[in-house]
Amino acid sequence: MFSIPWYVVFFQSIPELFFVIKLGFKLCNIEINNKNILIISIISAIFAYFIRKVVKVFGLHTLLIIIFTVIIVVLIERIKFVYSLVGVLLGALISGFLQNTISLFLLSVTGRNISNVAEKPILAIIYFLPCLVIMFLFYIFIKKKSIYLIDLKSMARVDSFEHR
């Protein structure tokens, strides 16, 4: 697996995690304030930076980052684990779909391949920008239209860390 430089963490991982959380939880009708989302995104991005240096199995780093992010959401936002998992997975699914679709398109248009992106990490940031814009616009749309896939708002928060 390819490790990522610090500037990819700053310009791609943190914004991506921010919108993964923002979109995923909005689709569950759960509000999380932007300050906490930013804190969660920074912590998870730092974890991603180090885990990508260690894990060599393709896809495993993504699974570990998702699990870590869910745990951080539970700890900071006190949202039940299963609902945190649903929110993070929804956001990750949207992000993954957009990145795969847009990246494949951009790679074919530019005549580059995934190895080129690995050799020049700035390309990962450039290829991510359209995804970021689409995720932002999608968030604005679902917020304005009050769209959610599942309403977990009333049962998501944990009153205490004891599960009932």
N, C-alpha and C positions, 0 to 999 in steps of 0.2 A: 504494500500500500504506500501511497505517496504521502510524505509528511508535508505540512504546509508552513510557509513562513508567517511571521507575526503579522505582517500587513494584510494577509488574507484573513486571518482571525479578525482583525479590526474592521476591514472593509467588506467582508463577506459573511463570516461565521456569525458575528454578533447581529448584524441586520437580519440575516436569515433566521436565526433562532428567535429574534424578536417577533418576526411576523409568523413564524410557525406557532408560537405561543398565542399571539394576538388573534390570528385567524382561527386556530383550533378551538380556543376557548369561547370565542364569539359565536362559533357555529354550535356550541353547547349552551349558549345563552348564559355564560359565566363571565363576569367582568373581572379583569385584573388590572390594577392601575399601571400606568406606563413605567413608573419608577421601579416597581417590583419586577416588571417584565425585563427591564434593562439590566437589573441586578442578576436575575436568573440567566439572561442571555450571556452576560459577561462571564459568570461563573462556568456555565456550560461550554462556552467557547474556549475558555482556558483549559478545561478538561479535554475538549476535542483536540486542541493543539497537542497536548501531551499523549493522548491515547492514539493519535495518528502516527506518532513516532514509534510506538510500542507494538501496536496490533498490525500484523502483516496479512491477515485473512480478509479478503475483500468482503465488505458488507458488515463484518463484525463490529467495526468501529461505529457504524451508524446505529446499530442496535444498542451498543453500550452508551452512546451519546443520548439516545432516546430514553433509556432507562435512567441514566444519571439526571437528565432534565426533569423527568417525572418526579424523581425523589426530591430534587431541589424545589419544584413547585409545591409538593406536599409540605415540605419544611417551611417555606417562606409564606405561602398563601393559605396553608392549612386546608387544602382541598383534599378530599378523600382520594386515596391512591388510585382506585379504579376510574374515577372521574378525571383525575389528572392524566392518567394513561390515555383515556379516550380523547381528551383535548389535544395532547401532544401528538398522538398518532394521527388525528385528523389534520392537524397543521403540517405534519411531516409528509403525509400522503399528498396534500396539495402542493407543497414545495417540491417534493420528488417528482411528481407528474410534470409540473411546469419546467423544472430544470432539465429533465430528460427530453421533453418535447422541444424546448427552445434550444438546448445545447445541440441536439442532433441537427436541428435546422441550421443553426449558426455554423456548426462544423462542416456541414455540406456546402453551405454558401461560401464559406471562407476557404474551403479546401484543406482545412487542418484536421488533425485527429487528436484523440485523447492524450497521446504521448506529447504532442506539442503543448497542450495545456499543462501537463505535468512539468515540462521543461521550463515553461514561462508562466508561473503562477498568476501573473497580472492578467493573463487571458481568462483565468477562472473568475476573476472579479468582473471583467468586462462582459463575459458571457452570462454572469449572474444578474447584471443590472436590469435587463428586460424582465426577468423573473421577479425581482424586487418591485419594479413598477407595477406589474400585474397583480402581485399580492397586495400591494398598497391600495390599488384601485378596487380590487375585489373586497377588501376589508371595508372601504368607504361605502361600496354598494350594499353589502350585507348589513352594515350598521344603519345606513339611511333607510333601507327597506325593512329593517327589523327581521331579518331572515336568520333562522337557526335550524339545524337539522334535528337536534334533540334538546329538550329543555331540562337541563340538570341544575339550574340555578337554585331551586329551593332545597335540594338535597346534597349539594356538593361540599359545603363547608363542614369542617370537623369542629365540634364544640370543644373537644379535648382530644388528645392523642390516643385516648382509649377508644378502640373500635367497638361498636355495639353489635 
